[in-house]
Amino acid sequence: MSALAESSATAASGSAGTHRIASPARSDDGLSAAAWHSLSVTADIATIEAEWRGLEAQALVTPYQAYGWVRPFVETVGAAQRMVFRHAVLRDASGAALAILPLVITRRNGIRFAEFVGGKHANYHMGIYAPGFAAALDAEAIRRMLAEIGAAIGGLDAFIFVNQPTQWQGIANPLAGLAAGPSPSGAYKLALEPGDGEGSLRRSMSSHAHKKLKNKRNRFATFGPSEVLRARAPGEIARVIDAFLRQKAARFAMMGVPDPFALPAVRRFLEQGAQGTADRPPVLELYSLDVGGQSVATYVGAVQAGRFSGMATSFAMDSEVAKTSPGEILLIELIKLKCREGITIFDLGVGEARYKTTICNERDDLVDSFLPLTAKGHAFAWFSRAKREAKRRIKASPVALKLAHRVSGWLNRGRGRTSDD
């Protein structure tokens, strides 16, 4: 049995071991067949921690592929939902990591496909690439890379990669070159001037928006002294998570849709991700805007390489303070705080919202890729692509989007009644 075949058979059986294959040095036409020397696939993220952290220190990596984000997700949400993980590592001839693709293997309707770790909890989906390696990859090399990864994992029908940034840190995202088209939504961001929060906001926000914000802040001040708390100690982390989950639950109940934060594993993910180690700060940061010792708004963000990425926000809907937009006030205070800390980019994640367009003056363009490996994979990739394109068209039409929200609400209320019966 060849090394490649042995790797594929072992991976398909569900083994959690590490499977290695060597890439061919040259192709039939005499050209370089790969920009990497070897590939390994492992299910155990702990075994590649040193390589992962070493690569991300100088690589193209979003906060959602940082080791400090992925490992807590794998050990909490992933474990609770019995997700199957495969982390592909490409190395050069000296054994140094060139790229890592953190993948989750999903089975749906008889189709087995790979996607990036994180799902809807991650705004950006991307691999981790050494900058020079990313710049050297062309479309042919990318297809060969994915074919080798698919063979090493074994039994895959397709790769489904959504919400991929077209570029990161000024360098093109390699997999974006194979994109089928734009994602349904973009991601909003704001470039920060270190030490100048007011200037950063003046540059991005209109005078009308500033005036409205000032009026909200004046009304907010009438409720008494307030403070922004960053949760660091275990007791603070627990209190902010309590407030966040309570506020989110109320919000989703009002909307009549399932609460994606209700799973106990999500709480464990937030707790684990927000706790750093003796020598490393946490990737997740939790904040609360308090009035009279009570949280009126919360914010969850992830930090990586001078960038703060907003993951989720909430506010207390059952309070009079809610009329003053405490979530927006907290966001403005965080932008100022991050300016003081030297953060250069603040993003608000994927999806459309009025507050995002009010505060941000730039976007990250996102794309989707659907790459079949089998005949079944071709059909599934076509269906997935059509579904995402329909979603994009609906989001581009205010009338269609409003109708879709109504239909979604009706369907979810119907499910709730059926469940109660």
C-alpha positions in Angstrom: 0.0 0.0 0.0 1.4 3.4 -0.9 1.9 6.1 1.6 -0.9 8.1 0.1 -3.3 5.2 0.1 -2.4 4.1 3.6 -3.0 7.7 4.8 -6.4 7.8 3.1 -7.6 4.5 4.5 -6.5 5.3 8.1 -8.1 8.8 8.0 -11.4 7.4 6.6 -11.6 4.9 9.4 -11.9 7.8 11.9 -8.5 7.3 13.6 -7.3 10.3 15.6 -3.6 9.8 14.6 -1.4 11.8 12.4 -1.1 10.8 8.7 1.8 12.0 6.6 2.3 12.0 2.8 5.2 13.4 0.8 4.3 15.6 -2.1 6.0 14.8 -5.5 8.9 17.0 -6.2 8.1 17.4 -9.9 5.1 17.0 -12.2 5.0 15.1 -15.5 5.7 18.3 -17.5 8.8 19.0 -15.5 7.5 22.0 -13.6 7.4 22.3 -9.9 4.5 20.1 -8.7 4.0 21.7 -5.3 5.3 24.6 -3.3 5.4 22.3 -0.2 7.5 19.2 0.5 5.1 17.2 2.7 1.6 17.2 4.1 0.2 15.7 7.3 -3.3 15.5 8.7 -4.1 15.1 12.3 -7.2 15.0 14.5 -5.4 16.0 17.7 -4.8 19.7 17.7 -2.6 19.5 20.8 0.1 17.7 18.9 0.7 20.6 16.6 0.4 23.4 19.1 4.0 24.5 18.8 3.9 24.6 15.0 0.5 26.3 15.0 1.6 29.1 17.4 4.9 29.5 15.7 3.3 29.9 12.3 0.5 32.2 13.4 3.1 34.6 14.9 4.1 35.6 11.4 1.4 34.2 9.1 -1.8 35.4 7.4 -4.3 34.4 10.1 -7.6 35.8 11.2 -8.5 35.8 14.9 -10.8 32.8 14.2 -7.9 30.6 13.2 -5.6 31.5 16.1 -4.8 28.5 18.2 -6.3 30.2 21.3 -9.6 30.4 19.5 -9.7 27.1 17.6 -8.7 24.8 20.5 -11.3 26.0 23.0 -13.9 25.7 20.2 -12.8 22.1 19.4 -12.8 21.1 23.1 -16.2 22.6 23.9 -18.7 23.2 21.1 -16.9 20.6 18.9 -16.9 17.9 21.5 -20.5 18.6 22.5 -21.7 18.3 18.9 -19.4 15.4 18.2 -17.7 17.2 15.3 -14.9 15.4 13.4 -11.8 17.6 13.1 -8.9 17.2 10.7 -6.0 19.7 10.7 -3.9 19.7 7.6 -0.3 20.9 7.9 1.9 21.6 4.9 5.7 21.8 5.4 8.8 22.7 3.5 11.9 20.5 3.1 13.2 21.5 6.5 10.0 20.5 8.2 8.9 24.0 8.9 5.1 24.6 8.7 4.0 26.7 5.6 0.2 26.4 6.1 -2.4 24.9 8.4 -6.0 24.3 7.3 -8.2 23.7 10.4 -11.1 21.6 9.1 -14.3 20.1 10.4 -15.7 17.1 8.5 -19.5 17.3 8.1 -21.9 14.6 6.9 -25.2 15.7 5.5 -27.7 13.8 3.4 -25.1 11.2 2.7 -22.5 13.7 1.6 -19.2 14.1 3.5 -17.6 17.4 3.1 -14.9 19.6 4.7 -15.3 23.2 5.9 -13.3 25.5 8.1 -13.7 25.2 11.8 -16.0 27.6 13.6 -19.2 27.6 11.6 -21.4 30.6 12.3 -19.4 31.4 15.5 -16.5 32.5 13.2 -16.9 35.6 11.0 -13.9 34.9 8.8 -13.1 31.4 7.4 -9.5 31.0 6.1 -6.4 28.9 6.3 -3.2 30.0 8.0 -0.4 30.8 5.5 3.2 31.9 5.7 3.0 35.2 3.6 5.6 34.1 1.0 3.9 30.7 0.6 0.5 32.3 0.1 1.8 34.7 -2.5 3.5 31.8 -4.5 0.4 29.6 -4.8 -1.4 29.7 -8.1 -4.7 28.1 -9.0 -3.1 24.9 -10.2 -1.1 24.5 -6.9 -4.2 25.3 -4.8 -6.2 22.6 -6.5 -3.4 20.1 -6.1 -3.1 21.1 -2.4 -6.8 20.5 -1.8 -6.7 17.2 -3.8 -3.8 15.9 -1.6 -5.6 17.0 1.6 -8.8 15.3 0.4 -6.9 12.1 -0.3 -5.1 12.2 3.0 -8.4 12.7 4.9 -10.2 10.1 2.8 -13.8 9.7 1.8 -14.5 13.4 1.1 -17.0 14.4 -1.5 -16.3 18.1 -1.5 -14.8 21.2 0.2 -17.3 23.9 1.1 -15.5 27.2 2.1 -17.7 30.2 2.8 -17.1 33.7 4.1 -13.5 33.8 3.0 -11.8 37.2 2.9 -10.4 37.9 -0.6 -7.2 39.2 1.0 -5.7 39.5 4.5 -3.0 42.0 5.6 -2.6 43.1 2.0 -1.9 39.6 0.6 -4.4 37.6 -1.5 -6.1 34.7 0.3 -5.0 31.7 -1.8 -8.3 29.8 -1.7 -10.2 33.0 -2.7 -8.8 32.5 -6.1 -11.0 29.5 -6.6 -14.2 31.3 -5.5 -17.5 30.7 -7.2 -18.7 34.2 -6.3 -19.3 36.7 -3.5 -20.7 35.7 -0.1 -24.2 36.8 0.7 -22.8 39.5 3.1 -19.6 41.4 3.5 -17.8 42.3 6.8 -17.5 45.9 8.1 -14.3 47.3 9.5 -12.7 50.6 10.7 -9.1 51.5 10.5 -7.9 53.0 13.8 -5.4 55.8 14.5 -3.4 54.5 17.5 -4.0 56.9 20.4 -6.7 58.9 18.6 -10.1 57.4 19.1 -12.0 60.6 18.5 -10.1 61.2 15.3 -10.8 57.7 14.0 -14.5 58.1 14.7 -14.7 61.5 13.1 -13.1 60.1 9.9 -15.7 57.3 9.6 -18.9 58.8 11.0 -21.0 61.6 9.5 -21.8 64.7 11.5 -25.4 63.7 11.7 -24.4 60.3 13.2 -22.1 62.1 15.7 -25.0 64.4 16.7 -27.4 61.4 17.3 -24.7 59.6 19.3 -24.2 62.7 21.5 -27.9 62.9 22.2 -28.0 59.2 23.1 -25.0 59.6 25.5 -26.7 62.5 27.2 -29.8 60.5 27.8 -27.7 57.5 28.9 -25.9 59.7 31.5 -29.2 60.4 33.2 -29.3 56.8 34.5 -26.3 57.3 36.7 -22.5 56.6 36.7 -21.4 53.9 34.2 -18.2 52.0 33.6 -16.8 49.6 31.0 -15.6 46.4 32.5 -13.2 44.0 30.8 -13.7 40.6 32.4 -10.4 39.1 33.5 -10.8 37.3 36.8 -13.0 34.1 36.8 -15.7 35.8 38.7 -15.9 38.7 36.3 -15.8 36.3 33.3 -18.7 34.4 34.8 -20.8 37.5 35.5 -20.3 39.0 32.0 -21.1 35.6 30.3 -24.3 35.4 32.5 -25.4 38.8 31.3 -24.5 38.1 27.7 -26.4 34.8 27.6 -29.4 36.2 29.4 -29.6 39.2 27.1 -29.2 37.0 24.0 -31.9 34.6 25.1 -34.3 37.5 25.5 -33.4 38.9 22.1 -33.9 35.6 20.2 -37.1 34.8 22.1 -38.5 38.2 20.9 -37.5 37.4 17.3 -39.1 34.0 17.5 -35.9 32.1 16.4 -33.7 29.5 18.0 -30.9 30.9 20.3 -27.5 29.6 18.9 -25.9 30.6 22.3 -28.2 28.4 24.4 -26.0 25.3 24.3 -24.0 24.8 27.6 -20.9 24.2 25.4 -21.1 27.8 24.2 -20.7 29.0 27.7 -17.7 26.7 28.2 -16.2 28.0 25.0 -16.5 31.6 26.1 -15.1 30.8 29.6 -12.1 28.8 28.2 -11.4 31.3 25.4 -11.4 34.3 27.8 -8.8 32.8 30.2 -5.2 33.3 29.2 -2.2 31.5 30.4 0.8 32.7 32.4 2.7 33.6 29.2 -0.1 34.3 26.7 -3.1 36.6 26.8 -6.5 35.2 25.8 -7.7 35.5 22.3 -11.3 36.2 23.5 -12.1 39.4 25.3 -15.4 40.0 27.2 -16.7 43.4 28.0 -19.7 44.8 29.9 -21.2 48.3 30.1 -22.4 48.6 33.7 -24.8 51.0 35.2 -25.4 50.8 39.0 -23.5 47.5 39.0 -25.8 45.9 36.5 -24.8 45.0 32.9 -26.8 46.9 30.3 -24.7 45.8 27.3 -22.0 43.2 26.6 -19.4 42.7 23.8 -17.4 39.6 22.8 -14.4 40.1 20.6 -11.3 38.2 19.4 -7.8 39.7 19.1 -5.0 38.8 16.7 -2.0 40.7 15.3 -3.2 44.2 16.0 -6.8 43.5 14.9 -9.9 43.4 17.1 -12.8 41.4 15.7 -16.3 41.8 17.1 -17.9 38.4 17.5 -21.2 39.2 19.3 -22.9 41.9 21.2 -26.0 42.1 23.4 -28.0 44.6 25.5 -30.6 44.4 28.2 -33.9 44.8 26.5 -36.0 44.9 29.7 -34.4 48.1 30.9 -35.3 51.7 30.2 -31.6 52.2 29.4 -32.2 50.2 26.2 -33.8 53.2 24.7 -30.5 55.0 24.7 -28.7 52.2 22.6 -26.3 51.0 25.2 -24.8 48.5 22.8 -23.7 51.3 20.5 -22.4 53.3 23.4 -20.3 50.4 24.5 -19.0 49.8 21.0 -17.8 53.5 20.8 -16.0 53.2 24.1 -14.3 50.0 22.9 -13.1 51.6 19.7 -11.6 54.4 21.8 -10.0 51.8 24.2 -8.5 49.8 21.3 -7.1 53.0 19.8 -5.3 53.6 23.2 -4.0 50.0 23.1 -2.5 50.4 19.7 -5.0 48.2 17.8 -5.1 49.3 14.1 -8.2 47.5 12.7 -11.6 47.1 14.4 -14.1 44.9 12.6 -17.7 44.3 13.3 -18.0 41.0 11.6 -20.2 39.6 8.8 -23.7 40.8 8.2 -25.7 44.0 7.6 -26.8 46.3 10.4 -27.4 50.0 10.7 -24.9 50.5 13.5 -22.2 48.9 11.3 -22.7 51.2 8.4 -22.9 54.1 10.7 -19.5 53.5 12.4 -17.5 51.7 9.7 -16.4 53.2 6.4 -14.7 50.1 4.9 -15.6 46.5 4.2 -13.8 43.1 3.8 -15.1 41.5 0.7 -15.9 37.8 1.3 -16.3 35.0 -1.2 -17.5 31.3 -1.3 -15.8 28.3 -2.8 -17.4 24.9 -3.6 -14.9 22.3 -4.7 -16.3 18.8 -5.5 -14.1 15.7 -5.3 -16.7 13.0 -6.3 -19.8 12.8 -8.5 -22.0 13.2 -5.4 -19.8 16.1 -4.5 -20.5 17.8 -7.8 -24.2 17.8 -7.2 -23.8 18.9 -3.6 -21.4 21.7 -4.5 -23.9 22.9 -7.2 -26.8 22.9 -4.7 -24.7 24.7 -2.0 -23.6 27.3 -4.5 -27.2 27.9 -5.7 -28.4 28.2 -2.1 -25.7 30.8 -1.2 -26.4 32.7 -4.4 -30.2 32.8 -3.6 -29.3 34.1 -0.1 -27.1 36.8 -1.6 -29.9 38.0 -3.9 -32.4 38.0 -1.1 -30.1 40.1 1.1 -29.5 42.5 -1.8 -33.3 43.2 -2.0 -34.8 45.0 1.1 -38.3 43.7 0.1 -37.2 40.1 -0.3 -35.2 40.3 2.9 -38.1 41.6 4.9 -40.3 38.8 3.5 -37.7 36.2 4.3 -37.5 37.3 7.9 -41.3 37.1 8.2 -41.3 33.6 6.8 -38.5 32.5 9.1 -40.3 33.8 12.1 -43.5 32.0 11.1 -41.6 28.7 10.6 -39.8 28.9 13.9 -42.9 29.8 15.8 -44.5 26.7 14.2 -41.7 24.5 15.3 -42.0 25.8 18.8 -45.7 25.0 19.0 -45.0 21.5 17.6 -42.3 20.9 20.2 -44.6 22.0 23.0 -47.3 19.6 21.8 
